[in-house]
Amino acid sequence: MSPQETPSPRRKGWLGAFAIHAVLLLGVAFALYPVLWVASLAFSGSATPEPRVIPWPSEPTLRHLQEVVGATADDGGETVWIFGRQLLNSLVVATATALVGVLIAIPTAYALARFNFLGKRTGMGVLLATQMFPAVASAIPLYLILEASGLLNTRTGLVLCYASTAVPFAIFQLRAAFEAIPVDLEEAAMVDGATRLGAFVRVVLPIARPAIAVTSLFAFMSAYNEFILAATLLDDSKMFTLPVMLQRFVGEYDARWEAFAAGALVVSLPVMGLFYVAQRHLVEGLASGGVKG
Amino acid sequence: MSNLARWVLRLAPLLWALWLPSRAHAGAASERIRLWHAWRGEEEAVLTELLTSWDGTPVEVLAVPYDALSSKLGSAIPFGEGPDVFVDSHERLGEYQRRELVAPVGDAFEPGVFVAEAEAAVTIDGQTLAVPLSLKSLALYVNDDLVQRVPADLEGIAALQGALPAGVVALAYEANNAYAHAALLHACGGRMLAPDDGFGLVGPEAEASLEVVLSLLASGAVPSEADGALVTNLFRSGKAAFAMSGPWLAADLPTSLRYHVETLPVLARTGTRLQPLLTVESAMLSPNGADKPEVRRFARWLASATAARRRAERARGVTARNDVPSDDPIVRAFLEQAGLAVPMSTSTAMRATWEPANKALRKILRGDAPVAEALAEAEHRFALVMRAPPAPRSPTLLLLALGGFALMGAVLLGQRARTAGFRDQVRRSIPAWLWLVHAVVAVGALVVLPLVVGAATSLFAGPPGDVHYVGSANFVDILTARGGPLFASGSFWLTLVITVVWTVVNVALHVGLGLVFGLLLARPVLRMRAMYRVLLIIPWAVPNYVTALAWKGMFHRQFGAVTGATMALGDWLGIAIEPISWFSRFSTAFTANVATNAWLGFPFMMVVTVAALGSVPKDVLEAAEVDGASRRQRFLYVTLPMIGPSLIPAIMLGAIWTFNMFNVVFLVSGGDPDGTTDILVSEAYRWAFTRDAQYGYAAAYAVLIFVLLSGITRGLDRIGARAKAKAAV
């Protein structure tokens, strides 16, 4: 009991705490159940799938996991560990998207937060408008642009596509974060002789670090999780990202749910780990201006 | 600074790694033969094995999911990309020919060695457009432990139902799938495609065939809502005496099961045999590939007797050659069935038949609509997809308008340039421009340009390769529901209503759950706060297509957790609850979508709430408390108004995301039942990728979505501004 709480009878406080934990535990059960269910399916060895409520594997096995992770492919006579390649593709593409997106967005967002200039309003309007146009319509033109620049079926091409959604979002996020930082700090540094760039790098960037981390995480996740564009633009299994690989397990005519579940587990782990590391910053990053669309 | 520099140095090798392999790849592609296929399991294994004995140019293989193959071909080959050779079903040839995705195969076709049906199937207007590989059709699987004597007709098979052990069905097949239903339709004298390329599943023959299925379902001889996986499961586990399925079923059956395959039975009431559709799986050549002698040699080799023999031995492939006899009884049964089957039409209209036919079948078999009415609706849908593109219009008006706008812009700009402060403004803007010139270039090329081109597509129509300007015809078509009733099933207006309901329900759930958990997590005293926060955030961390597919699995009728829960509840209460088929009813399918989306979206709102609560000054709350405000009053009159302004932008963003949440709708319900749970984005996707590549039509949907969203955000923005003003007071 904290001293600030209303001085209520001890029993009532105990009941209240119990209710709070009950609600939270219910929420946790809701959040965890599908994950556990997928995990139990991934480790199930029984031949005929049966409905089950308790997420525990029947006839536990590592077979599906081994099949997915150990997948190999023949590449002109030599055997390559295709799963490893695809995991690397996913990580490289997502990391590069986050880097490209955030590097382009940082100076832009700063300029939008601090300067007044010709075309600012128009630019912001255009940027906001792009967020509302569904990607279905721009997929074909994007394909043509990549084709023209010889980047079709390359990771670079995919990164450029993903950057096209990551950049506007990162600009909005970071602009809000920069706006939340008091101007006085930079002005003080500039009075002490720092240039605008120097003040930005030495004063503003360190303060904005949580917001930059969270923005990078979002850019990383959006690229790591995307599959429709990847499925359209890539046509070499050595270039595939993991979602495209997973898609094969749940085709319309032939679904292999156990293998999908095993793959889903492996695919989700890296991003869940990253999320765990970044979640401390999440509140901070969103609080410092956060999601002002 | 040094910190940043170190990071850049550390990441430089990564960027290199990104560039180098892609370059190496671009160089190597031309020296290889590229082969795309949709084979799985044994068939894929045979191909891999066969390729080790191919002595020519190395082959680069790509396995594409069957449902994605045709749209992938369509988006690659016209641009000179994609495969040299691909394996696909012959019935797509007509469409591929029209879209110039295939070219005549020339000397890849070995004359005189293929069975007549196969040769006819790959020939259009005297041109041979593919090399036949194998024949696929349905046939009758018989469980020899359950059946001693095979009845002569379908009615006889159904009559066995009473004599079979409990829990065993007489005949397992995909009754609500038009491909399987075609066998019955043929026995009733109908055709899937009328002679003049009209919709075939309509009229007295179609109605008669459906009456047969309805009576089979009513007697319990055929399982309702069976998909391919259920048919496999039932027959494999001895819970079906007969199964109507293709050669692929044999691959999934254990050796311990005693069964044989024979041709489909006769339908006694018409005296005609059930004739399945025949598909000739063939190797096709893209125009690029057909030019290369080595590629043609490869295609010829793929269809060679040696390759055919391996496919027959290992994967039970029914070869299209007449010089490779097989002594496998199953292969021979399928070969015999192929001779009694109806080759699928190569007409472009064939592909447009499936979607409406399947929808109608499901509707009728569920008992949702009378037979004739549902079939008439299907015919109407078919007509919409097949309708001729709007007539070309002169673009003069558009060009005039564009010219006018450009002129007006130039005049305005010129006027502004002449005002006094302009030069000064430009000079003062230059330092700021330097900060973002790179972003303007990048966003311009990657975001704005594709969007503008995409939006402009909405003014065009016609099949790919023959596109013409049609003015606003696409928009007029969509907004007038193509001349039908405005709120007819599948119309823009009905879909819009669904989309709005979808968005409102989801955002309300996100905000509700987010507020509850956010408020609880932000309490000053809470044990295990860190643990709760990490666990509650998990749904946000899971990739959303994984989430969507996982939830689809949980709602699965045979093995889903939700099904398990309802059955366990039934056991506990001592009543038998039939497993609910979640995606056969609008209310349950919509609920499944909402449950999925609520799960994946609430953590975002929760974190936003926690962040916003962090900025509520404690002294204000304390002051309210001292003034005697109750907990509810403090929340309603102090907390909520203070966090409101930071919640509004998040709600706006959430609304935009939900409005365009393609993944959940597409992957969970897939629009089922009957396209009723489709939202605008998934409808646009269907027009672009599954309905005859009507990009212009899809783009018009996208433009309309854009207009709607701009309106909504404007509105929310105003509410936000008002809330802010209120909070400031």
Interface residues (C-beta under 8 A of the other chain):
Chain A: M1 S2 Q4 E5 T6 I20 H21 V23 L24 G27 V28 F30 A31 L32 Y33 P34 V35 W37 V38 L41 T48 P49 E50 P51 R52 V53 P55 D74 G76 G77 V92 T95 A96 L99 I104 A105 P107 T108 Y110 A111 L112 F115 N116 F117 L118 G119 K120 G123 V126 L127 L128 A129 T130 Q131 M132 F133 P134 V136 A137 S138 A139 I140 P141 L142 Y143 L144 I145 E147 G150 L151 L152 N153 T154 R155 T156 G157 V159 L160 C161 A163 S164 T165 V167 P168 I171 R196 V201 R202 L205 M221 Y224 N225 F227 I228 A231 T232 D235 D236 S237 M239 P243 L246 Q247 R248 V250 G251 E252 Y253 D254 A255 W257 F260 A261 A264 V267 S268 V271 M272 F275 Y276 Q279 L282 V283 E284 L286 A287 G290 V291 K292 G293
Chain B: M1 L4 L11 L14 L15 A17 L18 W19 P21 S22 H25 A26 R32 R34 W36 R40 T48 L51 P58 E60 V61 L62 A63 V64 P65 Y66 D67 A68 S71 K72 S75 A76 F79 E81 G82 P83 G228 A229 N233 R236 S237 W248 Q425 V426 R428 S429 P431 A432 W433 W435 L436 H438 A439 V440 A442 V443 A445 L446 V447 V448 L449 P450 L451 V453 G454 A455 T457 S458 L513 V516 F517 L520 L521 R523 P524 V525 L526 R527 Y532 R533 V534 L535 L536 I537 I538 P539 W540 A541 V542 P543 N544 Y545 V546 T547 L549 A550 W551 G553 M554 H556 Q558 F559 G560 A561 T563 G564 A565 M567 A568 P579 W599 P603 V607 V608 V610 A611 A612 G614 S615 E622 E625 S646 P649 A650 M652 L653 I656 N660 F662 L680 V681 A684 Y685 A688 Y695 A698 A699 Y701 A702 V703 I705 F706 L709 S710 T713
